[in-house]
Amino acid sequence: MRALALVCTLTPSPAPSSSQLLAERTLAALAEHGVTGMTLRIADHDVRPGVATDMGDGDDWPGIRAAMLEADILLLATPIWLGHPSSLAQRVLERLDAELSETDDEGRMLTYGKVAAVCVVGNEDGAHKVTADLYQGLGDVGFTLPANGVTYWVGEAMRGTDYQDLDEPPEATEGTTRTLARNAAHLARLLRTAPYPPG
């Protein structure tokens, strides 16, 4: 079982990122259920705007898409900006829109049988709204969402503490991370052994 975390921080590597950190902790929790994984920071790649699987010479999305199609679980990690997912998270959803017209030999979308889950960080409230936005998009393009398939941390309003600044991750966030990992791994195994019916 494999997982791919697409980290949608606006900050390129090697700068630290709370979204990256929460994604890495989620992958560590998935590893306890036999799932190996890797993170990929979207800001480090030239992901062109558009709704096609390949937007032409220099577009890095085709390679990212190939890694996604090889994975059983997709994690989408984003900060909250102005109450919304980051612009890079929105771009990922827009690029995933192309999956609506990509099917296997039996008429199923290529994302069928793949599980998606969400990681959200921010200094203001809004994790539920951001989760709802991402869940809607991920579900529309064929991913299956597990029960409690989100983990998040939001700091106190109008303060400057980031998730990465904490000495220890809060137990509430750690608990939701463990639940996400347990349920996502379980669902991915079920879908592997019992795929969706042909289209």
Residue, then its C-alpha position, 0 to 999 in steps of 0.5 A: m500500500r502506498a500513499l502520496a501527500l501533495v503539500c500545497t503550502l505556498t512556500p517552496s523547499p527547503a523553507p519549513s512548512s506546517s502543512q509539510l509537517l502535518a503531512e509527514r506526521t500523517l504519513a508516519a501514522l499511515a506507516e503503522h498500518g503498512v502504508t509507505g509514502m512520500t510527500l511532494r511539495i507543489a510549490d517546488h514544481d511547475v504545475r501549470p494552470g488548466v484542466a488537462t492531464d498535460m498542459g504542454d512542454g515544461d508542465d510538471w503535472p504529468g509526473i505528479r499525476a503518474a505518482m498519484l495513479e500509482a498510490d492507493i491513498l492521496l493526502l492533500a495538505t493545505p494551509i488556510w488562506l483568507g478562509h480558503p484552501s491555498s491557491l495551489a490546493q485549488r490548482v491541484l483540484e483543477r488539474l484533477d478535473a481532467e480525471l473526469s474523462e479518464t477511464d479504464d477498460e471497464g468504464r471506471m474513472l482511474t481514481y476509483g478505488k483510490v482513497a483521499a484524505v485531507c490535512v489542514v493547518g492555519n492560524e484562524d478558524g476555517a478548517h471545516k470549511v476548507t475540508a468541505d471544499l476539498y472533500q467536494g472536489l476530491g469526491d467529484v473527481g472519483f476519490t473515495l473519502p474515509a470516515n473522519g478522513v481529515t486531520y487539522w490544527v488551527g491556532e488562536a485567532m489573530r496570533g502568530t503561532d504556527y503548527q510547526d512552532l509547537d513544542e509538541p503536537p496537540e493530542a487532539t490533532e494527533g488523535t485525528t491523525r491516527t484516526l485518519a490513517r487507520n480509516a484510510a488504510h482500511l478503506a484502501r485495502l477494501l477497495r483493492t479487494a472489492p473494486y467499484p463495478p464497471g461503468 
